[in-house]
Amino acid sequence: MTDQGRGYGSEPWGQAGPYGGQGGYPPQAPHPYGQQPQQPYPYGQQQPQYGQQQPQYGQPPYGQPQYNQPPYGQQPQQYPGYQQQPPQPPQRPRPQTPPPSGPGPDGIDWVAEAAKLEAEGRGEAPAEDEYAYQSDEDVYVEEQGELGDDEYMQFLSDDDESRSGRRKDEAKGRKERKRSGVACLGVTVLLLGLLGGGGYFGYQYYKSHYGAPADFTGDGTTEVQVQVPDGATGWVIGNALKAAGVVESAQAFVNAYNGDLKKASTIQPGYYTLKLQMSGAAALKSLEDQAGGAVVIVPEGMTSKAIYALLDSRLKLPAGTTAKSAKDDVAQLGLPSEANGNPEGFLWPARYSITKGMQPIDLLKQMVGNAKGEIQSLNLDTAGKGANLNNAYDVLKEASILQAEGNNLGDFGKIARVLYNRLNTNVTWGRLELDTPLQYRLGSKTFTNAQKALPQGGYNTYVVKGLPPTPIDNPGQAAIQAVLNPTPGDWAYFVAVDANDTRFSATWAQFLNDVQAYCAKHGQNVDRDEVG
């Protein structure tokens, strides 16, 4: 600023005045309030008429370059005596005309002076076409004070169009582009991961709900035995086949099963020989073929000796073949240590399929495996202690006796109570006093008084207290459950009058009456002195 007012503004030479005339402006009249000094020169007083926003406050003097800085929230207040100009729309700016160069009427080239001062402040020569004069900066700077160097440079740092500023902007742009590239790469990788994961899970959902189930092709490879449980549905069989590696999915088998439901429903519980990696349809056909084939049914209460003979017959083998195999191949059976190599009690009664080429040891292994599975599922080692039995093997012993003595399933609970009372009270001094263990030992339904007087290896319960050394047959689950949960009562004796009439008593006198009823039923005489 000088005390002579402003130099040339951003108005071009020959710009029409506010009154519509051509050329220069007439001298101004004195300010009506005397607050602003009268400008002696006709230039720079009027607002720029190039379609720009009103000049921003805080600009340094001497014509700063025109920067595209966003305006403040409101237009600066016009000073008294100046015509108010509305802001022009920024969408349609008028082309700017560079300010005139050369000395004005006062003999001073104000544009050159401003450029010189600006260059000194920056340390470089300014380019004249980079500057445009601002109209009301001097008034604002005089009233507010000049900015410091740091503030001045910070104010200009947003849009510094000098050569050094452009170099800084270019370097900054490269860094920003580098950071933007890394960010874009990260976003791309993330999107690809999300798309890939979504596609995978979407495919799995479609495949599991609408696609064809996984299924092997062909008739399979290596043979494997699979058990079909009692009452098994198509899904139960399918899951068993998948667990054994026979089919690739249970659904593939179920689809085949449902497609041939009438014939598939004839599949009976038991063991079947199939092959690994069979198609669902091939597995179903194999089961159906075997269901109509040979089977062997081992009833509850059958002794191991009787089972051996049954297998010889069903497998069409010479008599004694299965017994010899059980003895020679006992290590293959997987018997527990307490059995001491004797499979009695562990040949689980069930229906077993006989397939082509099957050997006795194959069936015996299945039976032992079933028995061990039941022992584990019933937790007999722990459960037996509730019935005052030491372990699972003792449970099998007592259950085998109950199985041999009982005629009707409905009587099992009462018979179990009689056995418990005899073993755990003084009613018989801890002896069972039953015929069946001795008959098992002798291999005969009848025995003599001399035989009855001997311990018979611990199987004569008239002499020996407690349970025999081994089970005397192969009991089923009903007998085992009865031993674990005997019916409450004080019975100490029982006698089966016939197949449907078993009588229980708590006293010896009542028992003798029941024995007499038995003898009368069967045409026998009873000697009360010999009963016992």
C-alpha positions in Angstrom: 0.0 0.0 0.0 1.0 3.6 -0.6 -0.5 6.8 0.6 -1.4 7.5 -3.0 -4.0 4.7 -3.2 -4.0 1.6 -5.3 -2.3 1.1 -8.6 -3.8 -0.6 -11.5 -6.4 -3.2 -10.5 -7.5 -6.2 -12.4 -9.7 -4.1 -14.7 -8.5 -4.1 -18.3 -7.8 -0.9 -20.1 -10.8 0.5 -21.9 -13.2 -1.4 -19.7 -16.6 0.3 -19.6 -17.3 2.3 -16.5 -20.2 1.7 -14.2 -22.2 4.3 -16.0 -21.9 2.7 -19.4 -19.3 5.1 -20.9 -16.2 4.0 -22.8 -12.6 4.5 -21.6 -11.5 5.8 -18.2 -13.5 6.7 -15.1 -14.2 10.2 -14.0 -12.7 11.4 -10.6 -14.6 10.2 -7.6 -16.6 12.4 -5.4 -15.5 12.7 -1.8 -16.8 9.9 0.4 -19.9 11.0 2.1 -18.6 10.1 5.6 -15.0 11.0 5.2 -13.8 7.7 6.5 -12.0 6.5 3.4 -9.4 8.6 1.6 -10.3 9.7 -1.9 -8.5 7.8 -4.6 -6.9 10.2 -7.0 -6.6 7.6 -9.7 -9.4 6.2 -11.7 -8.3 2.6 -11.6 -8.9 -0.1 -9.0 -11.8 1.4 -7.2 -14.5 -0.6 -8.8 -15.1 -4.3 -8.1 -13.8 -6.7 -10.7 -16.3 -7.5 -13.4 -15.0 -10.8 -14.6 -17.7 -13.1 -13.2 -15.5 -14.0 -10.1 -16.6 -14.3 -6.6 -15.8 -11.3 -4.3 -12.1 -11.2 -3.4 -11.1 -13.2 -0.4 -9.8 -11.5 2.7 -6.4 -12.3 4.1 -4.6 -12.1 0.7 -1.2 -10.5 0.6 -0.9 -7.3 -1.4 0.4 -6.6 -4.9 -1.8 -8.9 -6.9 -1.7 -12.5 -5.9 -2.3 -15.2 -8.5 -5.8 -16.3 -8.9 -6.3 -19.5 -6.9 -9.3 -21.7 -7.1 -9.8 -21.6 -3.4 -13.3 -22.2 -2.0 -14.8 -19.0 -0.8 -15.7 -18.4 2.8 -19.3 -19.1 4.0 -20.4 -15.5 3.1 -19.3 -12.7 0.8 -17.1 -10.1 2.4 -18.8 -6.9 3.4 -18.6 -4.0 0.9 -17.1 -0.8 2.1 -19.3 2.3 2.1 -19.3 4.1 -1.1 -18.8 1.0 -3.3 -21.4 -0.4 -5.5 -22.6 -3.8 -4.3 -21.9 -6.5 -7.0 -23.7 -9.8 -6.8 -21.5 -12.9 -7.1 -21.4 -14.5 -10.5 -22.2 -18.2 -10.8 -19.0 -20.2 -10.6 -20.3 -22.5 -13.4 -19.9 -19.8 -16.0 -16.8 -17.8 -15.3 -15.8 -15.2 -17.7 -12.4 -15.4 -19.3 -9.9 -13.2 -17.4 -7.9 -10.6 -19.2 -4.4 -10.1 -18.0 -3.8 -6.8 -16.3 -2.1 -4.1 -18.4 1.6 -3.7 -18.2 3.8 -0.7 -18.3 3.7 2.5 -16.2 0.5 4.2 -15.3 -0.3 7.8 -15.2 1.8 8.1 -12.0 4.8 6.8 -13.8 5.0 3.5 -11.8 4.5 0.1 -13.2 2.5 -1.4 -10.3 2.2 -4.8 -11.9 5.9 -5.1 -12.2 6.5 -3.9 -8.7 4.1 -6.5 -7.3 5.7 -9.3 -9.3 9.1 -8.1 -8.0 8.1 -8.2 -4.4 6.4 -11.6 -4.8 9.6 -13.0 -6.4 11.7 -11.6 -3.6 9.4 -13.3 -1.1 9.7 -16.7 -2.8 13.2 -16.4 -3.9 12.5 -16.9 -7.6 11.4 -14.9 -10.6 7.7 -14.8 -11.0 5.8 -15.4 -14.2 3.7 -12.4 -15.0 0.8 -14.5 -16.4 0.5 -16.4 -13.1 -0.7 -13.3 -11.2 -3.9 -11.4 -11.2 -4.5 -8.3 -9.1 -6.9 -8.4 -6.3 -9.1 -5.4 -5.6 -9.6 -4.9 -1.8 -6.7 -6.7 -0.3 -4.8 -3.6 0.9 -7.7 -2.4 3.0 -8.0 -5.8 4.7 -4.2 -6.2 5.3 -3.9 -2.7 6.7 -6.7 -3.3 9.1 -5.8 -6.9 10.1 -2.0 -6.8 9.9 0.3 -8.8 7.6 0.7 -12.5 8.0 3.9 -14.1 9.2 6.1 -16.1 6.8 4.9 -19.4 8.2 1.3 -18.4 8.2 1.7 -16.9 4.7 3.3 -20.1 3.3 0.8 -22.3 5.1 -2.1 -20.2 3.7 -0.7 -20.6 0.2 0.3 -24.3 0.6 -3.1 -25.6 -0.5 -2.8 -24.4 -4.0 0.8 -23.3 -4.6 1.1 -22.9 -8.4 4.8 -21.8 -8.4 7.4 -24.1 -10.0 8.6 -25.3 -6.6 5.0 -25.7 -5.5 4.2 -27.7 -8.6 7.2 -29.9 -8.0 6.0 -30.5 -4.4 2.6 -31.2 -5.7 4.0 -33.7 -8.2 5.9 -35.5 -5.5 2.9 -35.5 -3.3 0.8 -36.8 -6.1 3.2 -39.7 -6.7 3.1 -40.6 -3.0 -0.7 -40.4 -3.0 -0.9 -42.4 -6.2 1.4 -45.0 -4.6 -0.7 -45.2 -1.5 -3.9 -45.2 -3.6 -2.5 -48.1 -5.6 -1.7 -50.1 -2.5 -5.1 -49.4 -1.1 -6.8 -50.4 -4.4 -4.8 -53.6 -4.4 -5.8 -54.5 -0.9 -9.5 -53.8 -1.7 -9.2 -55.9 -4.8 -7.7 -58.8 -2.9 -10.4 -58.5 -0.2 -13.2 -58.4 -2.8 -11.7 -61.4 -4.6 -11.5 -63.3 -1.3 -15.1 -62.4 -0.4 -16.3 -63.4 -3.9 -14.4 -66.6 -3.8 -15.6 -67.6 -0.3 -19.1 -66.6 -1.1 -19.0 -68.6 -4.4 -17.6 -71.6 -2.6 -20.2 -71.6 0.2 -23.0 -70.8 -2.3 -21.9 -73.8 -4.4 -21.8 -76.0 -1.4 -25.3 -74.9 -0.4 -26.7 -75.4 -3.9 -24.9 -78.8 -4.1 -26.3 -80.0 -0.7 -29.9 -78.8 -1.4 -30.4 -79.0 -5.1 -27.4 -80.8 -6.7 -27.0 -84.5 -7.1 -25.5 -86.2 -4.0 -22.0 -87.4 -4.0 -21.9 -91.0 -5.3 -19.2 -93.6 -6.2 -19.5 -95.4 -9.5 -19.3 -99.1 -10.0 -19.7 -102.2 -7.8 -16.9 -101.4 -5.4 -13.4 -102.8 -4.5 -12.4 -104.5 -1.2 -15.0 -106.5 0.8 -16.2 -105.1 4.1 -18.9 -106.2 6.6 -21.6 -103.8 7.7 -24.2 -104.3 10.3 -27.8 -103.3 9.7 -29.4 -102.6 13.1 -32.8 -103.9 14.1 -35.5 -101.5 12.9 -33.1 -99.6 10.7 -34.6 -97.0 8.2 -33.1 -96.1 4.9 -31.2 -93.2 6.5 -29.8 -95.4 9.3 -28.6 -98.0 6.7 -27.2 -95.2 4.5 -25.2 -93.6 7.4 -23.8 -97.0 8.4 -22.7 -97.7 4.8 -21.1 -94.2 4.6 -19.3 -94.7 7.9 -17.9 -98.0 6.6 -16.7 -96.4 3.3 -19.2 -98.4 1.2 -21.0 -95.4 -0.3 -19.8 -91.8 -0.7 -22.9 -90.3 0.8 -25.9 -91.5 2.7 -28.2 -89.5 0.4 -27.0 -91.5 -2.6 -28.1 -94.7 -0.9 -31.4 -93.2 0.4 -32.3 -92.0 -3.1 -31.8 -95.6 -4.4 -33.7 -97.0 -1.4 -36.7 -94.7 -1.9 -36.7 -95.6 -5.6 -37.2 -99.3 -4.8 -39.0 -99.0 -1.5 -41.1 -102.2 -1.7 -38.1 -104.5 -2.2 -35.7 -102.4 0.0 -38.1 -102.8 3.0 -37.3 -106.6 3.0 -33.8 -105.9 4.2 -33.5 -107.6 7.6 -31.2 -106.7 10.5 -27.9 -108.5 10.5 -24.4 -108.5 9.0 -23.9 -108.0 5.3 -20.8 -108.3 3.2 -20.4 -105.4 0.8 -17.5 -103.6 -0.9 -15.8 -100.3 -0.5 -16.7 -97.5 -2.9 -19.9 -98.8 -4.2 -22.6 -96.7 -5.8 -25.7 -96.2 -3.8 -27.7 -98.3 -6.3 -25.1 -101.1 -6.2 -25.1 -101.1 -2.4 -28.8 -101.4 -2.3 -28.9 -104.3 -4.8 -26.3 -106.1 -2.8 -28.3 -105.7 0.4 -31.5 -106.9 -1.3 -29.8 -109.9 -2.7 -28.3 -110.9 0.6 -31.6 -110.3 2.5 -33.2 -113.1 0.6 -30.1 -115.3 1.1 -28.9 -117.4 3.9 -29.0 -116.2 7.5 -28.4 -117.7 10.9 -30.4 -116.7 14.0 -28.7 -117.1 17.4 -31.4 -117.2 20.0 -31.0 -115.9 23.6 -29.8 -118.4 26.1 -28.1 -120.7 23.6 -24.8 -122.2 24.8 -21.6 -121.8 22.8 -21.5 -125.5 22.1 -25.0 -125.3 20.6 -24.0 -122.2 18.5 -21.0 -124.1 17.1 -23.2 -126.9 15.9 -25.7 -124.4 14.4 -23.0 -122.6 12.4 -21.6 -125.9 11.1 -25.1 -126.7 9.8 -25.8 -123.3 8.3 -22.4 -123.0 6.6 -22.6 -126.6 5.5 -19.3 -127.5 7.2 -18.3 -130.8 8.9 -19.4 -131.2 12.5 -16.8 -129.7 14.9 -15.4 -127.3 12.4 -16.7 -124.2 14.2 -15.7 -125.5 17.7 -12.1 -126.1 16.4 -11.9 -122.7 14.8 -13.1 -121.1 18.1 -10.3 -122.9 19.9 -7.5 -122.4 17.4 -8.4 -118.8 16.5 -9.4 -117.6 19.9 -6.9 -114.7 19.7 -8.9 -113.3 16.8 -12.1 -113.1 18.7 -11.1 -110.1 20.8 -12.4 -111.6 24.1 -11.7 -109.6 27.4 -9.1 -111.0 29.7 -11.6 -112.2 32.3 -13.0 -114.6 29.8 -9.7 -116.6 29.8 -10.3 -117.6 26.2 -13.8 -118.9 26.8 -16.3 -117.2 24.5 -19.4 -118.3 26.6 -21.5 -115.3 27.4 -19.9 -113.2 24.6 -21.6 -114.8 21.6 -24.3 -112.2 21.3 -27.8 -113.5 20.2 -28.9 -111.9 17.0 -29.6 -112.4 13.3 -26.5 -112.8 11.2 -26.3 -112.9 7.4 -24.3 -115.7 5.8 -22.5 -114.6 2.7 -20.6 -116.4 0.1 -17.2 -117.6 1.3 -17.9 -116.7 5.0 -15.9 -118.7 7.6 -17.0 -119.6 11.1 -14.5 -117.2 12.6 -16.1 -114.4 10.7 -19.5 -115.0 12.4 -17.9 -115.6 15.8 -16.0 -112.3 15.6 -19.3 -110.5 14.8 -21.0 -112.0 17.8 -18.2 -111.1 20.2 -18.1 -107.6 18.8 -21.8 -107.2 19.4 -21.5 -108.4 23.0 -18.7 -106.0 23.8 -20.6 -103.2 22.2 -23.6 -103.9 24.5 -21.4 -104.2 27.6 -19.9 -100.8 26.8 -23.3 -99.1 26.0 -24.8 -100.4 29.2 -21.7 -99.5 31.2 -21.9 -102.9 33.0 -18.7 -102.5 35.0 -20.3 -99.6 36.9 -24.0 -100.6 36.7 -23.3 -104.0 38.1 -22.1 -102.6 41.4 -25.6 -101.4 42.0 -26.7 -105.0 42.0 -23.8 -106.0 44.3 -21.9 -107.5 41.4 -18.2 -106.9 41.0 -17.9 -106.3 37.2 -19.5 -106.8 33.8 -18.5 -110.5 33.7 -20.4 -111.2 36.9 -23.4 -109.5 35.4 -23.2 -111.9 32.4 -22.9 -114.9 34.7 -26.0 -114.1 36.7 -27.9 -113.0 33.5 -27.0 -116.3 31.9 -28.5 -118.2 34.9 -31.7 -116.1 34.8 -31.9 -116.7 31.0 -31.7 -120.5 31.6 -34.2 -120.5 34.5 -36.8 -118.2 33.1 -39.6 -119.2 30.8 -41.4 -115.9 30.4 -40.0 -112.4 29.9 -42.5 -111.0 32.4 -41.0 -113.2 35.1 -37.4 -112.0 34.6 -37.6 -109.2 37.2 -38.9 -111.6 40.0 -36.3 -114.3 39.2 -33.6 -111.7 39.3 -34.8 -110.7 42.8 -34.7 -114.4 44.0 -31.1 -114.6 42.7 -30.2 -111.4 44.5 -31.8 -112.5 47.8 -30.1 -115.8 47.8 -26.7 -114.3 47.1 -26.9 -111.5 49.5 -29.0 -112.8 52.5 -28.9 -115.8 54.8 -32.0 -117.4 53.3 -29.8 -120.0 51.5 -26.5 -118.9 53.2 -25.2 -117.3 49.9 -25.8 -120.3 47.7 -27.9 -120.2 44.6 -29.0 -123.9 44.8 -30.1 -124.2 41.2 -30.0 -127.1 38.7 -29.0 -125.1 35.6 -25.3 -124.5 36.4 -24.7 -128.1 37.3 -26.5 -129.3 34.2 -24.3 -127.0 32.1 -21.2 -128.5 33.6 -22.4 -132.0 33.2 -23.9 -131.4 29.7 -27.0 -133.2 30.8 -30.4 -132.3 32.1 -30.3 -135.0 34.7 -27.7 -135.8 37.4 -27.3 -138.1 40.3 -27.1 -137.4 44.0 -23.5 -138.3 43.9 -22.9 -135.7 41.2 -24.9 -133.2 43.1 -22.7 -133.7 46.2 -19.5 -132.6 44.4 -18.4 -129.1 43.6 -18.1 -129.8 39.9 -15.5 -127.2 39.3 -17.5 -124.5 41.0 -20.7 -125.1 38.9 -22.5 -127.0 41.6 -24.3 -124.1 43.3 -25.8 -126.5 45.9 -22.3 -126.8 47.3 -20.4 -123.7 46.2 -21.4 -120.2 47.3 -21.7 -117.3 44.8 -21.7 -117.4 41.0 -20.1 -120.1 38.8 -16.7 -119.4 37.2 -18.3 -118.5 33.8 -21.6 -117.7 32.2 -23.6 -120.9 31.4 -25.1 -119.5 28.1 -25.3 -116.3 26.0 -27.9 -114.0 27.6 -29.8 -111.3 25.8 -30.4 -107.7 26.8 -33.7 -108.4 28.6 -32.0 -110.8 31.1 -29.1 -108.3 31.7 -31.5 -105.5 32.4 -33.5 -107.6 34.8 -30.3 -108.4 36.8 -29.4 -104.7 37.0 -33.0 -103.8 38.0 -34.6 -106.7 39.9 -38.3 -106.4 40.9 -38.6 -105.4 44.6 -39.7 -108.3 46.8 -38.7 -110.8 49.5 -39.0 -113.9 47.3 -36.4 -116.6 47.9 -37.9 -119.5 45.9 -39.7 -120.1 42.6 -40.9 -123.0 40.6 -42.2 -123.0 37.0 -45.4 -125.1 37.1 -45.7 -124.8 33.4 -44.6 -122.5 30.6 -47.0 -119.8 31.6 -47.2 -120.3 35.4 -44.1 -119.5 37.5 -44.8 -119.3 41.3 -42.7 -117.3 43.7 -42.6 -117.6 47.5 -40.8 -116.1 50.5 -41.0 -119.2 52.8 -39.9 -122.8 52.5 -43.4 -124.0 53.4 -45.0 -122.1 50.5 -42.3 -123.3 48.2 -43.1 -127.0 49.0 -46.7 -126.3 48.1 -45.6 -124.9 44.8 -43.4 -127.9 44.1 -46.3 -130.3 44.9 -48.4 -128.4 42.3 -45.7 -128.9 39.8 -45.5 -132.6 40.4 -49.3 -132.9 40.2 -49.2 -131.1 36.9 -46.7 -133.4 35.4 -47.9 -136.7 37.0 -45.1 -136.9 39.6 -44.9 -137.7 43.3 -43.1 -135.3 45.6 -41.0 -136.3 48.6 -40.8 -133.2 50.8 -37.7 -134.5 52.5 -35.8 -134.7 49.1 -36.8 -131.2 47.9 -34.0 -128.8 48.2 
